[in-house]
Amino acid sequence: MPLSRSAPIARDAVTDAGGVPLGRLPEWDLSDLYSAPDAPELRRDLEWLEGECAGFAQSYQGHLATLDSAAMLACVRRYETIDRVAGRIMSYAGLRYYQHTTDPQRAKFMSDMQDRITACTTALVFFSLEFNRIPEARYRSIFGADADLVRYSPVFDRMRAMAPYQLSDELERFVHDQSVVGASAWNKLFDETIAGMEFEVEGETLGIEATLNLMTDPVRARREAGAHALAHAFGEKLPLFARVHNTLAKEKEISDRWRKLPSPQMGRHLSNHVEPEVVEALRNAVVAAYPRLSHRYYALKARWLGLERLQIWDRNAPLPMQETRIFPWEEARALVSRAYDGFHPDLAALAEPFFTQGWIDAAVKDGKAPGAFAHPTVSDVHPYVMLNYLGKPRDVMTLAHELGHGVHQRLAAEQGELLSATPLTLAETASVFGEMLTFRKMLAEARDPATRKVLLAGKVEDMINTVVRQIAFYDFECKLHAARRAGELTPDDIGALWMSVQAESLGPVFDFMEGYDRFWAYIPHFVHSPFYVYAYAFGDGLVNALYAVYAEGTPGFEDKYFAMLRAGGSKHHKELLAPFGLDASDPAFWDKGLAMIEGFIDELEAMEG
């Protein structure tokens, strides 16, 4: 169980305001964490952490297996407090950094905090290693004798699943100490490079967020110009991006080999507490559905656009019958709040403080990290949501998505620090459900069939981006890590792997411009968290099935839903879905979710007739 938090992961979301006033956009107030980088409270917590980590090791190292239930409970609670304090420090450092990744002082502060936390927590490396060596019968005996202790079992069951793959104590300490100059250093290099990039588009210099957002511009020439600007700038940095990916993939291969993990994906599956066969069933169901989903929809979109062939800059193009609609901030807030309230007033009430208490940072700013995320911080504070809000309908959906994460994280915090973290396979549940509620609210308020058609098409595109695109990303990562095991990969090698999944997933109606084979370079998930991406498809498929149960008017659905969110990481996905009559290990489960997307496409095709 790592104590130092990794940086939050930016969601792949692109939007553009087109100069329309959005109103006053909220900014973070990080004072609920610390008032300033030199705050006495921060200095106090660092000093406490240093002493407490050393004291914890002195108290328990070499003795875990001898503890009775009462002593083990005290040990676990002490460990949990250390985790919370370390998480608070790194949350503050990381959030400040993501507000302005090109500020050298913020980058230095985050690196210094990471170094301090790593140095402190090296003393705790023994904990998981020694805990995993406790004989199973003894472990069950200790945890079965105390109700307060048994509630922590899911945390330690997940930790003990790593037992076959752990290294010697000395090697684990080395890996822990070395982490600050390993993956985290390459992550920061990637983030700072991306945030500092400039793109020349028709005589204008833009950052990456604004340039990516040109892919949704109603003027096709602007989309094309943006695509070529991206390809050109990525090309200039391609050796660096290839080095980042080669190094991280090789580092992972070395770690996996020493740990005897059977596949590059296995570490992710273990941390997600999901069986490999469940992920494989999801992947296979989506790939088999490509012709019924993305291939079919994009052929329909080509007809709407009056084109025989689509170029890559047409993938997210607005439809010709679509209004250029910009949602000022307060209108977006009201829409999402109404959608949440329509499900249950408590859902809207849980979301409200994000708008009023400085828990959202919404504006696009120089040096700010691209995309969007919700970061849970620690269980005794609250989450923070980051957006790059520019007012398009997709931005409204991103707001609904990230607020769903935030609400989920607030409810799960009731479990405490160790049990609040939700495995990635279920972490997307409330976010995607929030999007669905907002979409259904917009659909219900549609004023005519043309508006309904645009909304349906937009939702299909979002679902394709969430399901098809993310599974294609997952396949790309699988191919990348497999290929890296055979040797160093050139930028062309990586580009060829990227194009193999793009052509398969998008379908035969697409042509691919020269330079599109470089577009793997900017995706943060590949760098920050290998194989994270299937969680998006998992979450979308799960929510589609879950929403179908809700739409059927199942009695008590709302109470069951809140109970599921409150569970955090305390239950396995089978146990959480059972009250809804759902089972993600059943291959037919995924087909049920994909059928919802197919049904939307059926409706769109029927409108053509």
DOMILUM-13538 format. One line per 2 residues: number of its first residue (from 1); their letters; for each residue x, y, z of C-alpha. Coordinates in pm, 1 decimal. Layout:
N
NUM) A) X/Y/Z; ...
//
This chain:
609
1) MP) 0.0/0.0/0.0; 191.9/308.6/-116.4
3) LS) 177.1/600.1/119.6; 290.8/881.4/-109.0
5) RS) 14.6/982.8/-348.9; 76.2/983.4/-721.4
7) AP) -32.5/1284.0/-922.0; -399.4/1286.9/-1026.5
9) IA) -464.5/1171.9/-1378.8; -604.3/1418.3/-1630.4
11) RD) -902.7/1300.2/-1827.3; -878.1/1319.6/-2206.3
13) AV) -1135.1/1596.9/-2255.2; -1117.3/1879.3/-2509.8
15) TD) -1332.5/2192.4/-2545.7; -1319.2/2550.6/-2676.5
17) AG) -1514.7/2866.0/-2587.0; -1463.8/3057.7/-2907.9
19) GV) -1439.0/3387.1/-2720.7; -1790.9/3378.0/-2568.4
21) PL) -1801.1/3516.0/-2210.3; -1839.6/3233.0/-1961.6
23) GR) -1893.0/3433.7/-1644.9; -1680.2/3417.4/-1334.0
25) LP) -1508.5/3079.7/-1316.7; -1421.8/2932.8/-976.4
27) EW) -1068.1/2876.7/-855.0; -933.7/2641.9/-590.8
29) DL) -898.8/2744.7/-231.1; -636.1/2498.7/-109.8
31) SD) -633.5/2635.5/244.9; -837.1/2338.6/366.8
33) LY) -514.8/2143.5/308.8; -253.5/2407.6/398.9
35) SA) -255.8/2786.0/388.5; 81.7/2819.2/213.0
37) PD) 393.4/2619.9/118.3; 567.6/2762.3/426.5
39) AP) 270.5/2718.8/661.9; 367.7/2615.5/1016.6
41) EL) 105.2/2337.3/997.2; 285.1/2185.6/700.6
43) RR) 620.2/2205.0/877.7; 460.0/2046.0/1185.6
45) DL) 312.7/1758.8/981.4; 644.3/1688.9/808.7
47) EW) 825.4/1674.7/1141.4; 553.0/1457.7/1292.7
49) LE) 561.9/1222.4/994.5; 936.7/1180.0/1018.3
51) GE) 920.3/1086.6/1384.4; 606.5/875.2/1359.1
53) CA) 734.2/662.8/1068.3; 1051.7/584.7/1261.0
55) GF) 849.2/516.4/1576.6; 606.6/289.5/1390.3
57) AQ) 892.8/80.3/1255.1; 1051.7/59.9/1598.5
59) SY) 722.0/-57.4/1750.0; 621.4/-317.8/1494.8
61) QG) 904.0/-431.5/1268.2; 965.3/-800.6/1327.8
63) HL) 657.8/-834.1/1551.1; 349.4/-815.3/1326.4
65) AT) 275.7/-1187.8/1338.7; 283.9/-1185.0/1719.0
67) LD) 20.9/-913.1/1765.2; -318.6/-1002.2/1903.7
69) SA) -634.0/-845.9/1758.7; -635.2/-541.0/1987.4
71) AM) -268.9/-465.1/1917.6; -317.7/-518.9/1544.0
73) LA) -611.2/-276.6/1539.9; -395.8/-12.7/1711.8
75) CV) -120.5/-79.7/1456.5; -356.8/-46.2/1159.8
77) RR) -508.2/276.2/1291.0; -163.1/420.6/1349.5
79) YE) -65.4/325.3/994.7; -385.1/483.5/864.5
81) TI) -301.8/812.8/1036.3; 42.6/815.3/875.0
83) DR) -120.3/749.0/538.2; -361.3/1038.1/588.0
85) VA) -93.2/1290.5/683.9; 136.5/1187.6/397.5
87) GR) -159.0/1205.4/158.7; -251.7/1552.0/276.5
89) IM) 98.7/1683.9/209.3; 126.1/1530.2/-135.5
91) SY) -227.3/1634.9/-230.7; -141.1/1996.1/-153.1
93) AG) 189.4/1981.7/-339.6; 35.1/1805.3/-640.7
95) LR) -267.5/2033.1/-672.7; -52.0/2348.9/-654.0
97) YY) 173.2/2202.5/-921.8; -115.0/2115.0/-1154.0
99) QH) -241.4/2471.3/-1135.6; 82.7/2590.1/-1297.0
101) TT) 308.8/2306.6/-1408.6; 557.9/2540.5/-1574.8
103) DP) 626.3/2734.0/-1251.6; 972.1/2614.5/-1136.9
105) QR) 898.5/2697.5/-771.6; 586.2/2480.5/-770.2
107) AK) 772.5/2199.5/-945.3; 1054.5/2225.0/-690.5
109) FM) 810.0/2225.1/-400.1; 638.1/1910.5/-525.1
111) SD) 971.9/1735.3/-582.9; 1096.8/1837.7/-239.2
113) MQ) 779.1/1710.2/-74.1; 802.1/1383.1/-265.5
115) DR) 1161.9/1344.1/-151.4; 1070.8/1414.0/212.1
117) IT) 773.1/1175.9/208.5; 975.9/902.3/39.8
119) AC) 1255.8/940.5/292.9; 1010.3/923.4/584.6
121) TT) 812.6/628.0/457.3; 1113.3/413.6/368.6
123) AL) 1093.4/300.5/731.3; 749.0/153.4/656.2
125) VF) 844.1/-65.6/362.3; 867.0/-358.2/601.5
127) FS) 495.1/-338.0/680.8; 338.4/-491.8/369.5
129) LE) 626.0/-736.1/324.0; 608.6/-867.1/679.9
131) FN) 228.4/-859.2/683.0; 215.3/-1070.8/368.9
133) RI) 434.4/-1334.3/535.7; 185.7/-1389.8/820.2
135) PE) 48.3/-1744.1/772.2; -306.4/-1744.3/637.1
137) AR) -455.7/-1921.4/938.0; -291.2/-1673.8/1175.9
139) YR) -407.4/-1379.9/962.1; -769.1/-1501.4/964.9
141) SI) -751.8/-1566.1/1338.0; -625.4/-1213.9/1418.3
143) FG) -874.3/-1036.9/1192.9; -1169.7/-1258.5/1276.3
145) AD) -1160.7/-1182.9/1648.0; -1247.0/-812.0/1635.5
147) AD) -1533.2/-648.4/1443.6; -1348.4/-315.6/1421.7
149) LV) -1048.0/-491.7/1273.1; -1236.0/-721.2/1034.9
151) RY) -1371.3/-420.1/843.1; -1013.7/-356.0/725.8
153) SP) -990.6/-707.0/575.6; -1059.0/-593.2/214.7
155) VF) -751.8/-365.1/228.7; -525.2/-638.3/352.8
157) DR) -677.4/-907.7/132.2; -583.1/-690.5/-167.0
159) MR) -238.3/-631.5/-23.6; -184.8/-1002.0/38.4
161) AM) -278.6/-1075.7/-322.0; 58.6/-915.8/-405.1
163) AP) 243.8/-1154.8/-172.8; 354.5/-1393.3/-450.5
165) YQ) 508.9/-1098.5/-635.0; 693.9/-913.8/-359.2
167) LS) 1072.5/-885.1/-348.9; 1309.4/-915.1/-56.0
169) DE) 1285.5/-649.8/212.2; 1612.1/-491.0/101.2
171) LE) 1507.8/-476.1/-265.0; 1167.6/-332.6/-176.4
173) RF) 1337.2/-56.4/23.0; 1561.7/15.2/-274.0
175) VH) 1263.7/34.2/-512.1; 1086.2/268.4/-271.4
177) DQ) 1386.6/501.5/-235.1; 1461.7/498.6/-606.4
179) SV) 1105.2/590.2/-706.7; 1164.6/966.0/-689.4
181) VG) 1418.9/947.7/-972.4; 1230.9/676.2/-1158.3
183) AS) 876.7/688.3/-1292.0; 778.5/1004.1/-1101.0
185) AW) 1068.7/1197.8/-1254.5; 971.5/1087.2/-1605.7
187) NK) 609.6/1176.3/-1530.0; 711.0/1529.6/-1435.8
189) LF) 924.9/1564.1/-1747.9; 627.4/1459.1/-1959.7
191) DE) 385.6/1694.8/-1779.6; 616.8/1995.1/-1804.4
193) TI) 692.3/1927.3/-2170.3; 323.3/1898.5/-2262.0
195) AG) 224.2/2207.0/-2061.6; 500.9/2414.1/-2220.4
197) ME) 432.1/2318.3/-2582.9; 320.6/2580.2/-2834.5
199) FE) 131.2/2518.7/-3157.4; 124.3/2752.6/-3455.1
201) VE) -219.7/2760.9/-3617.7; -282.9/3005.4/-3900.4
203) GE) -45.4/3262.1/-3754.7; -170.0/3220.4/-3397.8
205) TL) 27.2/3059.5/-3114.7; -183.4/2829.1/-2897.9
207) GI) -130.8/2592.9/-2604.3; -215.9/2225.1/-2624.7
209) EA) -564.8/2258.9/-2474.3; -678.4/2522.7/-2721.5
211) TL) -519.9/2335.8/-3012.0; -684.1/2006.4/-2924.1
213) NL) -1011.3/2191.0/-2895.6; -985.5/2294.2/-3259.8
215) MT) -1077.0/1932.2/-3336.7; -1435.4/2031.0/-3251.7
217) DP) -1437.4/2356.1/-3450.6; -1734.9/2386.5/-3690.3
219) VR) -1503.1/2511.5/-3968.5; -1336.6/2211.4/-4130.0
221) AR) -1030.7/2408.9/-4241.7; -968.6/2511.0/-3879.8
223) RE) -990.9/2150.5/-3766.1; -747.2/2046.2/-4036.3
225) AG) -506.8/2326.7/-3947.7; -521.6/2224.7/-3580.9
227) AH) -453.5/1860.1/-3664.3; -148.0/1949.3/-3873.4
229) AL) -21.1/2184.8/-3601.1; -48.3/1904.6/-3346.6
231) AH) 129.2/1659.3/-3574.9; 409.7/1908.1/-3646.6
233) AF) 470.4/1997.3/-3280.8; 449.4/1635.1/-3164.9
235) GE) 699.5/1549.7/-3437.6; 948.7/1801.9/-3302.5
237) KL) 927.2/1643.4/-2955.8; 886.3/1285.6/-3075.0
239) PL) 1233.5/1161.7/-2971.2; 1168.3/1285.9/-2617.4
241) FA) 822.1/1127.5/-2599.8; 960.8/801.9/-2737.1
243) RV) 1234.3/810.0/-2473.4; 975.8/860.7/-2197.3
245) HN) 767.3/566.5/-2318.7; 1066.5/340.2/-2379.7
247) TL) 1209.7/411.5/-2037.6; 885.8/366.6/-1845.3
249) AK) 792.3/50.4/-2033.9; 1139.8/-94.9/-1974.3
251) EK) 1130.9/2.1/-1607.8; 796.6/-173.7/-1576.6
253) EI) 928.4/-480.6/-1757.4; 1223.3/-503.3/-1517.3
255) SD) 999.0/-462.7/-1213.8; 744.8/-714.3/-1345.0
257) RW) 1021.4/-965.2/-1425.3; 1176.7/-940.0/-1080.4
259) RK) 833.7/-972.2/-920.4; 744.7/-1264.2/-1151.4
261) LP) 418.5/-1098.6/-1255.1; 270.9/-1306.5/-1538.1
263) SP) 181.3/-1010.4/-1761.9; 234.1/-632.6/-1784.7
265) QM) -135.8/-585.4/-1706.3; -140.6/-803.0/-1394.2
267) GR) -26.4/-531.9/-1154.9; -315.1/-310.4/-1264.6
269) HL) -564.5/-595.7/-1231.4; -441.6/-670.0/-879.4
271) SN) -464.6/-306.3/-772.9; -813.6/-286.2/-925.0
273) HV) -915.5/-607.7/-747.6; -1053.6/-740.8/-1073.5
275) EP) -991.5/-1075.4/-1234.8; -795.2/-1077.8/-1564.6
277) EV) -1069.1/-1282.2/-1729.7; -1326.1/-1010.7/-1649.2
279) VE) -1112.5/-746.8/-1822.1; -1054.4/-982.9/-2112.9
281) AL) -1429.3/-1041.8/-2146.6; -1483.8/-665.0/-2153.9
283) RN) -1209.1/-612.2/-2411.5; -1332.6/-891.7/-2637.0
285) AV) -1694.8/-775.6/-2619.5; -1599.5/-420.5/-2718.9
287) VA) -1367.4/-525.8/-3002.1; -1634.6/-760.4/-3137.8
289) AY) -1879.6/-468.0/-3128.0; -1658.3/-224.6/-3326.9
291) PR) -1853.1/-286.2/-3653.2; -2189.8/-237.9/-3476.1
293) LS) -2077.5/74.7/-3291.4; -1794.5/296.4/-3415.9
295) HR) -1779.3/168.9/-3776.4; -2153.4/208.5/-3815.1
297) YY) -2178.1/546.7/-3641.9; -1889.9/707.6/-3829.5
299) AL) -2034.4/593.7/-4163.3; -2354.9/769.1/-4057.8
301) KA) -2162.4/1079.5/-3955.9; -1984.2/1091.5/-4291.8
303) RW) -2323.9/1111.1/-4462.6; -2433.4/1392.5/-4230.4
305) LG) -2115.7/1583.4/-4311.6; -2162.4/1522.1/-4686.5
307) LE) -1830.7/1336.2/-4711.2; -1742.2/1005.6/-4873.4
309) RL) -1437.0/969.9/-4650.1; -1363.2/1104.0/-4302.3
311) QI) -1028.2/1247.4/-4201.5; -909.8/1225.0/-3845.2
313) WD) -998.2/1588.9/-3788.1; -1361.1/1500.4/-3863.0
315) RN) -1391.1/1249.5/-3579.6; -1514.4/1503.8/-3323.5
317) AP) -1652.3/1755.8/-3571.9; -1984.4/1916.5/-3476.7
319) LP) -2275.4/1804.3/-3689.5; -2398.0/2040.0/-3963.3
321) MQ) -2740.6/2072.0/-3796.1; -2576.2/2144.4/-3461.2
323) ET) -2597.5/2489.9/-3307.3; -2272.5/2642.3/-3188.5
325) RI) -2391.1/2638.0/-2830.5; -2182.1/2780.6/-2547.3
327) FP) -2289.3/2727.2/-2188.1; -2186.0/3007.3/-1952.5
329) WE) -2063.4/2868.2/-1621.0; -2379.4/2940.2/-1421.2
331) EA) -2598.1/2776.6/-1685.5; -2380.6/2463.8/-1681.1
333) RA) -2390.3/2459.7/-1302.1; -2770.6/2488.7/-1299.5
335) LV) -2814.4/2214.2/-1558.2; -2594.9/1962.5/-1380.4
337) SR) -2749.0/2050.2/-1043.3; -3101.5/1996.0/-1181.8
339) AY) -2997.1/1660.7/-1325.8; -2845.3/1549.0/-997.0
341) DG) -3146.5/1675.6/-800.9; -3380.8/1487.9/-1035.4
343) FH) -3218.1/1163.7/-926.6; -3217.1/1254.3/-557.3
345) PD) -3187.6/1585.7/-367.0; -2900.2/1440.9/-162.8
347) LA) -2692.6/1399.4/-479.0; -2730.6/1769.0/-565.2
349) AL) -2658.3/1866.8/-204.1; -2335.3/1667.4/-207.1
351) AE) -2226.9/1845.8/-526.9; -2318.0/2199.2/-414.5
353) PF) -2006.1/2279.3/-203.7; -1784.4/2218.0/-505.2
355) FT) -1940.3/2529.2/-660.1; -1946.1/2745.2/-348.1
357) QG) -1643.1/2651.2/-137.8; -1349.9/2675.1/-380.4
359) WI) -1337.9/2305.1/-461.1; -1332.2/2357.9/-842.9
361) DA) -1061.7/2520.4/-1054.9; -1234.0/2574.4/-1388.8
363) AV) -1054.9/2830.1/-1606.5; -799.6/2759.6/-1878.5
365) KD) -472.2/2923.1/-1771.5; -115.5/2930.9/-1901.4
367) GK) 82.5/2640.9/-1761.3; -220.9/2466.8/-1613.8
369) AP) -240.2/2093.6/-1670.4; -469.0/1998.5/-1961.1
371) GA) -785.2/1789.8/-1928.4; -981.2/1738.4/-1609.0
373) FA) -974.6/1531.6/-1292.8; -1123.1/1491.9/-946.3
375) HP) -862.9/1432.9/-676.4; -992.3/1284.4/-347.9
377) TV) -711.9/1430.4/-128.0; -766.2/1262.7/212.1
379) SD) -1065.9/1134.9/401.6; -1080.1/1422.1/651.8
381) VH) -1073.6/1703.8/393.1; -1266.2/1688.9/62.4
383) PY) -1197.7/1631.8/-308.3; -1090.5/1899.8/-554.9
385) VM) -1207.2/1909.5/-917.7; -993.5/2049.6/-1198.9
387) LN) -1147.8/2151.5/-1531.8; -1039.7/2345.3/-1837.4
389) YL) -1386.7/2487.6/-1892.1; -1462.6/2663.9/-2219.8
391) GK) -1836.2/2620.0/-2240.1; -1906.6/2353.0/-2501.5
393) PR) -2165.3/2080.9/-2435.7; -1881.8/1833.1/-2383.5
395) DV) -1750.8/2062.6/-2109.4; -2087.1/2038.9/-1936.8
397) MT) -2059.0/1660.1/-1953.5; -1705.7/1678.9/-1817.2
399) LA) -1834.3/1888.7/-1526.3; -2106.2/1629.2/-1460.1
401) HE) -1844.3/1353.4/-1485.4; -1593.1/1505.8/-1245.5
403) LG) -1864.9/1607.0/-997.3; -1973.3/1242.7/-997.9
405) HG) -1620.9/1148.6/-895.5; -1627.4/1418.1/-629.0
407) VH) -1958.7/1302.6/-481.4; -1836.6/941.2/-485.8
409) QR) -1515.2/1041.4/-310.4; -1705.3/1240.9/-46.4
411) LA) -1931.5/946.2/34.3; -1649.3/690.3/29.8
413) AE) -1446.6/907.3/269.9; -1677.9/780.5/544.0
415) QG) -1483.9/452.3/522.2; -1163.1/617.4/644.3
417) EL) -829.4/657.6/474.8; -746.3/296.0/397.2
419) LS) -1091.3/185.3/281.9; -1206.8/495.8/95.0
421) AT) -1002.4/442.5/-220.6; -1219.9/276.2/-485.7
423) PL) -1055.5/38.2/-734.9; -1038.8/195.6/-1079.9
425) TL) -1292.7/-47.9/-1220.0; -1558.7/102.1/-992.4
427) AE) -1409.2/451.1/-961.4; -1578.6/557.7/-1285.8
429) TA) -1925.7/446.9/-1173.8; -2058.2/770.8/-1021.7
431) SV) -1883.7/988.3/-1281.4; -2035.8/811.5/-1580.6
433) FG) -2372.2/786.9/-1401.1; -2359.5/1164.0/-1343.7
435) EM) -2297.7/1214.6/-1714.2; -2591.8/990.5/-1797.4
437) LT) -2822.2/1181.1/-1562.1; -2717.5/1510.5/-1722.6
439) FR) -2758.8/1374.5/-2073.5; -3106.7/1242.0/-1994.4
441) KM) -3202.0/1579.3/-1846.5; -3084.6/1757.3/-2163.3
443) LA) -3269.6/1502.4/-2378.0; -3590.7/1549.4/-2178.1
445) EA) -3564.6/1926.7/-2225.6; -3492.6/1902.2/-2600.7
447) RD) -3726.7/2142.4/-2781.3; -3756.1/1956.9/-3115.5
449) PA) -3646.8/1637.9/-3301.2; -3340.5/1811.1/-3449.8
451) TR) -3214.3/1900.9/-3103.3; -3280.5/1546.4/-2984.8
453) KV) -3083.4/1412.0/-3280.5; -2782.9/1631.2/-3199.7
455) LL) -2793.9/1529.0/-2834.4; -2816.8/1159.9/-2921.5
457) AG) -2530.0/1186.7/-3168.2; -2318.7/1372.1/-2912.4
459) KV) -2387.3/1106.0/-2650.9; -2298.5/827.8/-2893.8
461) ED) -1971.2/1003.1/-2972.4; -1893.3/1041.3/-2603.5
463) MI) -1971.1/675.1/-2540.5; -1757.3/568.0/-2834.6
465) NT) -1475.7/784.4/-2698.0; -1522.2/627.0/-2355.9
467) VV) -1563.4/264.9/-2462.9; -1418.6/207.9/-2810.6
469) RQ) -1138.9/464.0/-2789.1; -1027.8/354.6/-2441.8
471) IA) -1022.6/-14.8/-2533.3; -818.5/78.8/-2841.7
473) FY) -585.7/266.3/-2604.3; -567.1/-45.6/-2386.9
475) DF) -478.5/-261.7/-2687.0; -212.0/-7.8/-2787.4
477) EC) -57.5/-28.3/-2441.4; -66.2/-408.0/-2449.9
479) KL) 113.7/-404.6/-2785.2; 359.8/-136.5/-2672.4
481) HA) 467.5/-319.7/-2357.6; 490.1/-652.2/-2541.7
483) AR) 701.4/-498.1/-2817.7; 929.4/-316.0/-2570.3
485) RA) 1021.0/-649.6/-2414.7; 1184.2/-740.1/-2745.3
487) GE) 1396.1/-421.9/-2755.4; 1406.8/-44.7/-2790.2
489) LT) 1123.9/103.5/-2994.9; 1177.3/383.5/-3244.0
491) PD) 913.5/656.5/-3279.5; 810.8/486.9/-3604.8
493) DI) 769.8/154.9/-3422.8; 542.2/313.7/-3165.0
495) GA) 353.3/498.1/-3437.7; 288.1/172.8/-3623.7
497) LW) 140.4/15.2/-3310.7; -78.8/322.9/-3261.1
499) MS) -207.3/312.8/-3617.9; -287.8/-58.6/-3599.3
501) VQ) -544.4/-1.6/-3322.7; -676.3/325.0/-3466.4
503) AE) -764.6/173.8/-3803.9; -926.8/-128.6/-3640.1
505) SL) -1135.4/69.9/-3392.5; -1246.1/367.1/-3604.4
507) GP) -1336.5/169.3/-3912.9; -1304.8/171.5/-4291.9
509) VF) -1458.7/515.6/-4351.4; -1146.9/692.1/-4216.8
511) DF) -836.3/810.7/-4394.1; -540.0/896.7/-4174.4
513) ME) -328.5/1203.5/-4240.0; 48.0/1195.7/-4240.2
515) GY) 159.8/1261.1/-3884.3; -139.0/1104.4/-3709.2
517) DR) 91.9/820.3/-3609.3; 239.1/1065.2/-3353.0
519) FW) -82.6/1129.6/-3161.2; -4.1/868.9/-2896.3
521) AY) 250.2/1116.7/-2762.7; 18.2/1340.5/-2559.5
523) IP) -203.1/1083.7/-2381.1; -117.7/1120.5/-2009.3
525) HF) -260.6/786.6/-1899.6; 9.2/589.1/-2081.8
527) VH) 273.5/774.5/-1881.3; 113.3/821.4/-1540.6
529) SP) -74.9/496.4/-1495.0; -22.9/209.8/-1741.8
531) FY) -340.7/20.9/-1833.3; -560.7/268.7/-1646.1
533) VY) -771.1/328.3/-1955.5; -982.2/12.9/-1945.5
535) AY) -1142.7/150.3/-1628.9; -1329.2/404.3/-1845.1
537) AF) -1480.2/131.1/-2061.2; -1548.4/-80.2/-1752.1
539) GD) -1724.9/214.2/-1588.6; -1930.6/301.1/-1896.6
541) GL) -2043.1/-56.3/-1951.6; -2124.1/-96.8/-1584.5
543) VN) -2323.2/226.7/-1571.4; -2514.7/145.9/-1888.3
545) AL) -2628.5/-178.1/-1725.6; -2690.6/0.5/-1394.9
547) YA) -2891.9/276.7/-1560.0; -3108.6/18.2/-1733.4
549) VY) -3197.9/-119.3/-1387.6; -3274.1/235.9/-1268.5
551) AE) -3488.3/310.4/-1575.0; -3693.7/-0.3/-1505.7
553) GT) -3806.3/165.6/-1181.3; -3640.4/-88.5/-953.4
555) PG) -3765.8/-24.4/-595.0; -3505.6/119.9/-360.7
557) FE) -3255.7/185.2/-639.0; -3146.8/523.2/-500.3
559) DK) -3068.9/382.6/-155.3; -2875.2/92.7/-308.6
561) YF) -2683.9/336.5/-528.8; -2577.4/556.9/-236.3
563) AM) -2479.0/245.9/-39.4; -2259.2/134.3/-328.5
565) LR) -2081.9/472.1/-340.5; -2037.8/480.8/37.7
567) AG) -1870.1/139.2/26.4; -1558.2/286.6/-138.1
569) GS) -1300.2/9.7/-155.6; -1455.5/-200.6/118.9
571) KH) -1628.8/-448.5/-113.2; -1554.0/-643.9/-430.1
573) HK) -1739.6/-551.5/-750.3; -1941.2/-875.5/-731.1
575) EL) -2071.6/-783.5/-385.9; -2147.8/-423.9/-485.9
577) LA) -2340.4/-516.6/-800.7; -2533.9/-809.0/-653.5
579) PF) -2814.1/-591.3/-502.6; -2888.4/-468.8/-856.9
581) GL) -2895.6/-821.3/-1000.5; -2578.7/-757.1/-1203.4
583) DA) -2255.4/-956.6/-1237.9; -1954.9/-816.5/-1429.3
585) SD) -1796.5/-1162.7/-1453.4; -2080.4/-1273.3/-1684.9
587) PA) -1974.7/-1200.2/-2045.8; -2338.2/-1117.5/-2128.7
589) FW) -2314.9/-829.7/-1880.8; -2094.3/-631.0/-2120.2
591) DK) -2322.0/-699.1/-2416.5; -2609.5/-550.5/-2215.0
593) GL) -2414.5/-228.5/-2168.3; -2303.6/-212.2/-2530.6
595) AM) -2663.5/-267.4/-2642.0; -2753.3/74.4/-2500.2
597) IE) -2505.5/243.4/-2735.5; -2632.4/31.4/-3023.8
599) GF) -2989.0/134.0/-2939.1; -2897.5/502.4/-2963.6
601) ID) -2744.6/440.4/-3307.1; -3061.6/253.6/-3409.9
603) EL) -3263.2/561.5/-3313.8; -3032.0/790.8/-3510.9
605) EA) -3058.7/571.0/-3819.4; -3437.4/564.7/-3783.7
607) ME) -3436.6/946.0/-3788.5; -3266.2/927.9/-4127.5
609) G) -3564.1/742.8/-4268.9
//
